[in-house]
């Protein structure tokens, strides 16, 4: 795959043309002191696709001189190189979300939880410095690169009504295999879930509709039982994606009525520890290793916080641990002292998001500290450099070490504050 197929330049930023016949009262005329961006300031859209247990292949760091998020150390033969990323690029958007005003650690978590696909809107280093010198509004520049109205795809979960059904019908566009349009019943289940008449159906239960006939789509709906999850987009949003040669995926969407959500639990250690067992288990039929919360003691802090046997551990104190080593997770919990915040999801919830190809943390943007305040601090150097298991760990906290962990990690973190290799 060449970079030309996955990295596209946006069209030129439109300029306002004044018509003197309409006079200065023309409401379409907006006078601003802001300089008009130079036409050479064109962001690039880079689409990165990796495989399981592979990183994207670049270093993300905070630019200490000019601010912003800087791409460094783009590795050869990686999704980053094939996707068109270059050393020195500054990231404006991650998966169509502007990140110029976002905390570094939050952006990192966003990238780490996006699954196999990543969309980055970037400016080259020289263009970025030029934009700053001209006082160009980078958010406006990013928006202008979309060349029209951009409405994000929607990921909608529809629960079947026993009498009225899903409240929608699917129409195959004649002459276009796999091209389906939805029609909704007024105030029906689909409409309540966020689906609109005229929406293009992109995915159903994680399956691309371009691979389906009308009959196979009907079978997919029936297999869904009492509910289905659809990825849809309106005609304007689809036209924008076509112009930009973007693949429409869940990582770009706005969620609506999703049935499963990550759970945040605040635990304060009791006299017998937290009262649960942390185990590593391999998913059936997969090489994937997950961290499972087991043997929740009755009356323990874990049970009081809402922990259930079989929950999958996703994060410790807001730091994603799905790909971390078992001993590393235990150390993070123990170093937290007498209280810790854990983020988990049920086993059915993990399967739901696995089907969609994203981490359950992807739609869990805000992490809450023990004192119920938002965590906005940077990723610390200490938390990034823990790689060796501590042989002196005990089990008094109620967390036990079990089995070895596959050392192949899709995400590696460097020892310098504000740098993450992705």
C-alpha positions, 0 to 999 in steps of 0.5 A: 500500500502506498502512502498516496492511497492513504494520505490526502491533501485537503482542498484549498481553504475557501476565500470570501468574495465581496460583491459591492452591489450587495452593500456592507449590510450583507449578513454573509459578510464577516469582517475579522482582524484575523489574517487569511490563512496562506493557501500553502497551509493545507493539513494532510489526512493520514490513515493508519492501519495496523494488525493485532499486536503491532504498534503504529510506529511513531513517537508522539511528544509535546513540542517544548518550543512551539507547543502542540503534539509533534510526531517523531521517530517514524519507523520504516515499514510501519503503519505510520510510514505507509500512512504518510506521517513524517518526522516533525508533523504536528497533530491537529486532529485524532479521529476527527476530534481536534486535540490542540486544546487537549491534555497530552495523556488524554490524547494518548489514551484516545490513540491507544484505545482506537483499535486497528485504525487511526486517522490523524490530521497533521501539518508539516513542521514548516507549515505549522510554524508558518501558521503560528507566525500568522496567528492562524486559528488551527481549529478553523484550519482543521475544519476548513480542510474537510471542504464542506459540511462534516457530520460524523457517523453515528453508532446506534444500538437499537433494542427491538420492541416486542410488538413494533420491532426495530422501527426501521426498514432497509432499502437496497439502492438499485444497481449498487450491491451492498448500498443500503439506506434506512427508513425509520418509523416516527418515534420508533425504536431506531429513531429513538436510538439516533437513526434518521430516515435517509441514513446510509447503513455502513455496518451492522453488528460490526459487519460491513454492509458492502459484503452483504446481500439483502437476504444475508443482511436480513439473516444478520439482523435475525442473529442479533436477536433482541437488538442490533448495533448499526453504524450510519451516516447521513448523505452530507457526511458520506459525501465528505468522506468520499471526497477525502477518501476516508473509510467510515469506521466506528473510531470516527463516530458519535455513540448513541444508546450503547448497551455496555459501558466501562465502569469506574470503581473507587476502592479503599483498602480494608484490613484484608486488602481490596478483596479480589484476585487479579488473573491473566487469562487467554481468550478462547481461540485467540492469542489475546491475553486479558486481565480478569477480576476474580473471586470478589470477597463478600463484604470487601471493598471490591464488592462495595465498589461494584466489582463483579467476578469475570469483569475485565480490567481496563485501567488503573488510576486512569492509565490503560493496562489492557496491554500491560504486563501482569506484574506491572499492573500489580505494582501500579495498584500497590503504589497507589497506596490505600486507595485506587481507582480501577476501570473495568467492563463486563465480559459481554461488554468486552465482546461487544467492543471487540466486535466493533474493533475498538477498546471499551475505553474509546468511549470512556473519555473522562477518568475520575480521580478518587476525589471525583475530579477530572484527571488532567495531568501529564503521563508521568515518567515513573508510570512510563518506565515500570517494566521489571517485575518486583520480586518482593511483591506480596498478596496482602492487597488481595491482588495475586500474581498468576502466570507469565505474560507475552512480552509483545506489546502493541504500545511501548512507552518511553522513559521521558515525560511527555513522550509515548511511542505508539 
